[in-house]
Amino acid sequence: MVELHPEATMAVAEEGCLFLPGAHRPLARPDFAVCRGLDHNGHTVVVRGTGTLARCLQHATDHLNGIVVEDHLSPGERSEPRRQHATVAADVPATWPT
């Protein structure tokens, strides 16, 4: 679970994803996040992040919740990442990202 700090401000940065190589879009996300979860022994783990780490925590948590970067875009913006990916798709190994 990601908690957003009440004093966090929105930061816009280019964001991409390993699931769509070559695609990237400016995306606004809070610049501070706290992730809470459990380790393999059931003990609570808390990870706090600012800047890029906050963005990564939110991005990864989105995936756990079935959300991808495109879901944050307006309908008109959603075709651009697919177009960007298509320009590099031939260079991406068939086994990507494994």
C-alpha positions in Angstrom: 0.0 0.0 0.0 1.3 3.5 -0.8 0.5 6.4 1.4 0.9 9.9 0.1 2.3 12.5 2.5 -0.1 15.4 3.1 2.7 17.9 2.3 3.8 16.2 -0.9 3.8 18.3 -4.0 3.2 17.1 -7.5 6.2 16.6 -9.7 6.1 16.1 -13.4 8.7 13.8 -15.0 9.0 11.5 -18.0 7.9 8.0 -17.0 8.2 4.8 -19.0 7.8 1.1 -18.2 9.6 -2.1 -19.0 6.4 -3.5 -20.3 6.3 -1.0 -23.2 10.0 -0.4 -24.1 10.7 2.9 -25.8 7.5 4.6 -24.6 7.6 7.5 -22.2 5.2 10.3 -21.2 5.3 13.2 -18.8 3.4 12.1 -15.7 2.6 14.0 -12.5 3.0 12.1 -9.3 3.5 13.2 -5.6 7.2 13.7 -4.8 6.9 11.8 -1.4 5.4 8.4 -0.8 5.4 5.7 2.0 5.0 2.1 1.1 3.9 -0.4 3.9 4.0 -4.1 3.5 5.1 -7.4 5.0 8.4 -9.3 4.5 8.7 -13.0 3.9 8.4 -13.6 7.7 5.2 -11.5 8.0 7.1 -8.6 9.7 6.0 -5.0 8.8 8.3 -3.2 6.3 8.1 0.5 5.7 9.9 2.2 2.8 9.8 6.0 2.5 10.9 7.8 -0.6 11.2 11.2 -2.2 11.8 12.2 -5.8 12.6 9.3 -8.1 12.2 6.7 -5.3 8.7 8.0 -4.6 7.9 7.7 -8.3 9.2 4.2 -8.4 7.3 3.1 -5.3 4.1 4.5 -6.8 4.8 3.0 -10.3 5.4 -0.5 -8.8 2.4 -0.3 -6.5 0.3 0.7 -9.5 1.3 -2.6 -11.2 0.4 -4.6 -8.1 -3.1 -3.0 -8.3 -3.4 -3.7 -12.1 -2.7 -0.1 -13.1 -0.3 0.8 -15.9 1.2 4.2 -16.9 -1.3 4.5 -19.8 -4.2 4.4 -17.2 -2.9 7.8 -15.9 -3.2 9.4 -19.4 -6.2 10.9 -21.1 -7.8 8.9 -23.9 -6.2 11.3 -26.4 -2.7 10.7 -24.9 -2.9 6.9 -24.8 -1.9 6.3 -28.4 1.4 8.1 -28.1 3.2 5.5 -25.9 2.1 2.7 -28.3 3.4 4.8 -31.3 6.7 5.3 -29.5 7.0 1.6 -28.6 6.3 0.7 -32.3 9.3 2.7 -33.4 11.7 0.5 -31.3 9.7 -2.8 -31.1 11.8 -4.5 -33.8 14.9 -3.9 -31.7 13.4 -5.4 -28.5 14.3 -9.1 -27.9 11.3 -11.4 -27.9 12.2 -12.5 -24.4 12.0 -9.0 -23.0 11.9 -8.2 -20.1 13.0 -11.6 -18.8 
